[in-house]
């Protein structure tokens, strides 16, 4: 038995949406290096639709896979949908995570939420 | 596949496998039985004791067979503590980088009223003998300091530490699980009273080890039952495992000199290659370390993802990151030598076996370089370091 599902390993080996968005209008960072996990999500939102998303992650295999999957789940979706993203949805989409790795999917949910909050803040400031 | 995790366990040698087979197939008698096949098993057991004793400079009666290193550590420490308690001495000295078999046993003893001093180690991972001498009190009953560290491979000045203990009349135990079969260990020359070892670290089977206890050091048994091992360790002996362990140890000790030279050369080649990676550091002393041990920290990445990608490239290695230890904290050993959490999460341990080649080492170097560069390419920590937003630690 492998430590992770094939889905997790696929997203870990070939992370989707990896990198930086120079013209992001919503950025969220969660976690800290002391604990061994940091996720940074970049969102490009137009007309309340997430037209592009990228991530950078410092962390274990499941942290990288969770970020990758979370970005896939919100790409092209309305902001209102992205706000509903749960760690459970990320975990399920990855065909499950080991019990002690569930916090990685929580981190992904929090990173997306932080980026969306940043976007709302910027929008409010602009108005 | 390149197996570079020999500190975790080793492949059994052909000699060790061949040695155990007769005791699985034909001579399966119980050594406590009086008929011939039982007595043959008993004879094999005692021959193994003689062989093991000879390999570490002990007498056969000073060797007690156990289920492995952890049991030997538990029994050694508990026995010394019991001896101390009878004399009203309840202070123990150890150090910050011991194996959990030692640390957790000491924690239990602390709960039972013992006081334990944990000596710090220097940045190179070595215990300062002067610090040991200073820490010894009139009520010190035991000093337990490992011969070689399982993570960073540092080899302690055991002979000097043992000499200090002897001078002060304090029992000296050493967890030599990583050392026996790899570097010279002689309990008499090294002033050792109690020593733990494990067969699967020197190409023997898992689930078997031994405890050396100097003549006169009274052992307490952890397992109650029959009179096996002179009543000090109940349970029918693992005859095949013990015979195999003795064969593996004799072979390891016989080849030690040549293996050590070859492995040290490969180790240093690996260290030199990995040192090319920017913002990395070798953990543990460069010279006072086990022949096959290499341990690095790479800034800006996390160890588990490093291991998984190395596994994809056919390289088996290990890490002291929190994610691989199953706890929230990275390795206590790396923290004790002064690596901060952020850096300790990005550690990699490579422990070469006797069959490693220069080509293996070069493959490992290239693979590690590629994987570290890949993980750094999308690490927000690395980006901030490179952008000057945070300061490099390494």
Interface residues (C-beta under 8 A of the other chain):
Chain A: X3 X9 X12 X13 X15 X18 X19 X20 X29 X33 X34 X35 X36 X37 X38 X39 X40 X55 X56 X57 X58 X59 X60 X61 X63 X64 X100
Chain B: X300 X301 X302 X303 X304 X305 X308 X309 X312 X321 X322 X323 X326 X328 X330 X340 X341 X342 X345 X378 X379 X380 X381 X382 X383
